[in-house]
Amino acid sequence: MKKNIALLLIIAFLAFAIAACGSDSSSSSSTDGSTGEASELVKVIDIPLTQEEYAFGVDKNQPELLEEANKFIAQINSDGTFEQILNNYFG
């Protein structure tokens, strides 16, 4: 039970950490990525550079970890959180 709770806390922390990595409206002046002085230093390009798929591994000896991770993924897919994160960071 402690492992399940720890897993859920870790996954929730990672989800919130990923969501918190984006910029908010107070730090950016437009939607094209230009932010005044910073735009002089960095040019944002809208070209996909890779077509990578991401995954994480689960120890075969911990089937409960896999089950909890799959439940979490199913939950964020069903309630729209996953789509919201994708749209926020990948348009």
N, C-alpha and C positions, 0 to 999 in steps of 0.2 A: 504494500500500500504506500509506503514511504517513497518507493521508487516511482510509482505512478504520479504521485503528487509532485515530486521533484521534476519529473519529465514535463508535466503540464506547466509548471512554473518556468522551466527553461524555455519551452516552446513559446509561451506567452511573452516572456521577456524578449526573446528574439524577434517575435512579431512586432512588438512595440518599438524595439530598437530600430528595426528596418523602417517602420512607419515614421519614426522620429528623425531619420536621416535626411529627409527632404527639406527643401527650403520653404519658409512660409511667406506670405505676401508682404510682410514687413521688411524682409531682407532682399526682395527682388522687385525691380521696378517694371518688369514686363514679362510676358510669357515666353519670349524667344530666348531667354537665357542671358540677355545682356543686363548687367547691373552697374552701369556707370563706369567707374574706374576699373573694375575687374574686367569689363568687356574689352578694354584696351589691351589687356594682358592675355585673355583667353578667347578663342573663337569656338563657339559651340557648333558642331556639325550634326546634321540629322541624317547620318548614313549608318545603317546597321553594319557593324564591323564583324560580328560573328553570329552564328545561329546555334548557340550553346543551349543544352538542356542541363538542368541542375538536379541533383539528388543527394540524399544522405543515406548512409548505411546504418544498419541496425544489427547488433550482435545476434547470431543464431540462437544463442543460449538465453536470450531475453525476449521471448515471444510477446510478453505483456507490453514491452516497450514499443514493439512494432504495432500492436493493437491500439495503444493509446495514440501513437503518432498518426495512424490511419484515421482514427476517430476525429482527431483535431483537424486533419486535412479535409475530411468530409464535412465537418462543421463549418469551417471557413468557406468552403465551396458552396454549401447550401444557404448560408446566411448572406452571401454576397461580399464578405470581407476580402476574399482572395481577388475577386474582380476589381474591387475598389483599390487594393494595393497595386495590382497590375496597371490599372488606368492611371493611378497617381504617378508611378515611376516610369512606365513604359508607353504611356499615351495610348 
